[in-house]
């Protein structure tokens, strides 16, 4: 009882910001934990080929989804006036509808050719899921920023957990009922998005009612005021997203849906430490690094954080490196041995990626965004070339190996550059 009382007192002593971070990280941890617990069931019900087709679908929706609101969702938290923020929310809903309709028309008339090009013919008959998913995703993204503005962090935390429960329960239910094709997984995603919106609607829907004294804002005025998100931010977001989302599409196109499915499960396991550990560390790093810059202690803080990230991640990566194949065989089933092999090959890159990624904030803090832009371009190009070389050699293993080697080099260089910028910042006579 004394221990429980001590924990309660500790929680009461947390600042509002720390409680907010703890709430969000808690939701992420629960969501990732549930996803991992469900995985051994879904991987036994659905084939690697289904997971491969699913990875192509999520990549397409992910690439378009990052710009479905034209990045204006980021502006929702900025205005002092809540009425202006809410007008931006409604503007995002309009952009979401427009982008979803355009995407739907493109797939209606050219979807079969696009899916055939990427080796995912099974998705052609389900083209309509993409615009529907994009529309729901845009509503969710914009609403989440409104919830952030209004400090509804508990709702945001539930938004991480509810979709995971919904998508897995529906998938497992359909799988046990004998429906084990890609349609079952797509329907499960649709249900999870609807469940997510149901959680959001309890907070956002009442505020959609017209208010007597609400200040009116012109959409044209808002578009002009926050145009930098559309003109500048959208390209960096696209590049960063493409570097991740393009890989499953290329894996499917070059090596088939089985390889793409194996990669998707392997990457899910690799990214789990980043979601569980990295989320909290990155939040703290981003908050403190700016202050450290002005106190001329940014470089030692970066070194300390990098060592901490390495310390927490290295044991997990070493296990994956040495025991990837048998671990995947035991946890996910005998169909997933190749995913374990992929993970073993990617383990060295994963360690450096995990340690380097939070350090990329240094480029923003020191106003060296151009360096990060070059990194994003090089990272995307090397991933494409790596998988293409593997295709030329007719070997998915070599493609993944080139991916790992090039990624290790690129992220290693980016880490060195970030630390160098931090050191230069500390040595500079004054920080503007």
Buried (B, 14 or more C-beta within 10 A) or exposed (E): EEEEEEEEEEEEEEEEEBBBBBBBBBBBBBBBBBBBEBBEBBBBBBBBBBBBBBBBBBBBBBBBBBBBBBBBBBBBEBBEEBBBBBBBBEBBBBBBBEBBEEBBEBBEEEBBEBBEEBBBEBBBEBBEBBBBBBBBBBBBBBBBBBBBBBEBBBBBBBBBBBBBBBBBBBBBEBBEEEBBBBBBBBBBBBBBBEBBBEBBEEBBEEEEEEEEEEEEBEEEEBBEBBEEBBEEBBBBBBBBBBBBBBBBBBBBBBBBBBBBBBBBBBBBBBBBBBBBBBBBBBBBBEEBBEEBBEEEBBBEBBBEBBEBBBEBBBEBBEEBBEBBBEBBBEBBBEBBBBBBBBBBBBBBBBBBBBBBBBBBBBBEBBEBEEBBBBBBEBBBEBBBEBBBBBBEEEBBBBBBBBBBBBBBBBBBEBBEBBBEBBBEBBEEEEBE
